[in-house]
């Protein structure tokens, strides 16, 4: 009896490791698409019903940490977009005449500390940490650090699609002139 439980436990562990690796490969591929400015391809991995959100962080008093991030339901955010707006942003960048992307920014995404949890049906929740480096012109340098909270959905064509992404920056004042790239 313990042998059967051990085999079953090992099978579950193996499935969990395979899921973890699959998600890590997906996030690495996504970072590559973004870094190489292959935005139209990136859009193929975005679910039609995506909620792409970056709340504004506030400095709050001790004990009020629940107020640290603005709410997508009732407050303003740095980014609060669906797929239609993301497509529009990509279209604008791809025109070649987008003023804040002329010349184009050089962007690198470093994704780490990937945690996969709560698999339910075709969806899985994923947390990861990021550093996004951007350089533009000779002297414009921006560095963003934070975490992403994603809901990924299995897709028969692409493998995974991003159904929800919440980007939580570790800064409450944006020093960058603009945010034209994607997290």
C-alpha positions in Angstrom: 0.0 0.0 0.0 2.8 2.5 0.8 4.4 1.6 -2.6 1.2 2.7 -4.4 1.1 5.9 -2.4 4.7 6.6 -3.2 4.2 6.0 -6.9 1.1 8.2 -6.9 3.0 10.9 -5.0 5.9 10.7 -7.3 3.6 11.0 -10.3 2.0 14.1 -8.9 5.4 15.6 -8.2 6.5 14.8 -11.7 3.4 16.4 -13.2 4.0 19.5 -11.0 7.6 19.8 -12.1 6.6 19.4 -15.8 4.0 22.1 -15.4 6.5 24.4 -13.6 9.0 23.9 -16.5 6.4 24.4 -19.1 5.3 27.7 -17.5 8.9 28.8 -17.2 9.6 28.1 -20.8 6.4 30.0 -21.8 7.5 33.1 -19.8 11.0 33.0 -21.3 9.6 32.8 -24.8 7.3 35.7 -24.0 10.2 37.8 -22.8 12.1 36.9 -25.9 9.2 38.1 -28.1 9.0 41.4 -26.3 12.8 42.0 -26.2 13.0 41.3 -30.0 10.0 43.6 -30.7 7.9 40.8 -32.1 4.8 42.3 -30.7 2.3 40.9 -33.3 3.5 37.4 -32.3 3.2 38.3 -28.6 -0.4 39.3 -29.2 -1.2 35.7 -30.2 -0.4 34.6 -26.6 -2.9 37.2 -25.2 -6.4 35.9 -24.4 -9.3 37.9 -25.9 -10.6 38.6 -22.4 -7.3 39.7 -20.9 -7.2 42.2 -18.1 -3.7 43.8 -18.2 -3.3 45.9 -15.1 -0.7 48.0 -13.3 -2.0 49.6 -10.1 -0.4 52.7 -8.7 1.4 52.1 -5.5 1.0 54.4 -2.5 3.0 55.0 0.6 0.7 54.1 3.4 0.9 54.0 7.2 1.7 50.9 9.1 -1.4 48.7 9.3 -2.9 50.1 6.1 -0.9 47.8 3.7 -4.3 46.8 2.1 -4.4 50.3 0.6 -1.0 50.2 -0.9 -2.1 49.3 -4.5 -5.0 51.1 -6.2 -8.0 49.0 -7.1 -8.8 48.3 -10.7 -12.5 48.5 -9.9 -12.7 52.0 -8.4 -9.4 53.9 -8.7 -7.0 55.1 -11.4 -4.0 52.8 -12.5 -0.9 53.3 -14.5 -2.2 50.7 -16.9 -5.7 49.1 -17.1 -6.2 47.6 -20.6 -7.9 44.8 -22.5 -6.8 43.2 -25.7 -8.3 45.8 -28.0 -6.1 48.5 -26.4 -3.0 46.3 -26.4 -3.6 45.7 -30.1 -3.8 49.5 -30.6 -0.6 50.1 -28.7 1.2 47.5 -30.8 -0.2 49.0 -34.0 0.9 52.4 -33.0 4.5 51.2 -32.2 4.6 49.3 -35.5 3.8 52.5 -37.5 7.4 53.7 -37.1 6.2 57.2 -36.3 5.4 56.7 -32.6 7.1 59.8 -31.1 8.3 58.1 -27.9 9.6 55.0 -29.8 11.6 56.9 -32.4 14.3 55.7 -32.2 13.2 52.4 -30.8 13.9 51.5 -27.2 16.2 48.6 -26.3 14.4 46.5 -23.7 15.4 43.5 -21.7 13.1 41.4 -19.5 14.6 39.3 -16.7 12.0 37.0 -15.3 12.7 34.9 -12.2 11.2 33.3 -9.0 8.4 31.7 -11.0 5.8 30.2 -8.7 3.0 28.1 -10.1 0.0 27.5 -7.9 -3.7 26.9 -7.8 -4.1 24.9 -11.1 -7.8 24.7 -11.8 -9.1 23.2 -15.0 -7.4 24.9 -17.9 -6.1 27.8 -15.8 -3.2 28.2 -13.5 -2.0 31.1 -11.3 1.6 32.2 -11.7 3.6 34.7 -9.7 7.0 35.9 -11.0 9.5 38.7 -10.3 10.9 40.9 -13.0 13.5 43.5 -13.9 12.9 45.4 -17.1 15.7 47.5 -18.4 15.1 50.1 -21.1 17.6 52.3 -22.9 16.7 54.8 -25.5 18.8 57.5 -27.2 22.2 58.1 -25.6 21.2 58.8 -22.1 17.6 57.6 -21.3 17.8 54.6 -19.0 14.9 53.2 -17.1 14.9 50.3 -14.7 11.7 48.7 -13.4 11.5 46.0 -10.8 8.5 44.2 -9.3 6.2 41.2 -9.5 3.7 39.9 -11.9 0.6 37.9 -10.9 -0.7 36.1 -14.0 -3.6 33.7 -14.8 -2.5 31.6 -17.7 -5.0 29.5 -19.7 -4.2 26.4 -21.7 -4.7 26.9 -25.4 -4.8 24.2 -28.1 -3.0 26.4 -30.6 -0.4 28.3 -28.6 0.0 26.2 -25.5 -0.8 29.0 -23.1 -2.5 32.4 -23.3 -2.2 35.2 -20.7 -5.8 35.7 -19.4 -4.9 38.2 -16.7 -1.7 40.0 -15.7 -1.3 42.3 -12.7 2.0 44.2 -12.7 3.1 45.5 -9.2 6.0 47.9 -9.4 8.3 48.3 -6.5 8.2 52.1 -6.9 5.3 54.5 -6.4 6.7 57.3 -8.6 7.5 56.6 -12.2 10.7 58.4 -13.2 10.4 57.2 -16.8 9.2 59.7 -19.4 6.7 57.1 -20.7 5.8 53.4 -20.6 5.6 52.2 -24.2 6.8 48.7 -23.7 5.0 45.7 -22.2 5.7 43.9 -18.9 
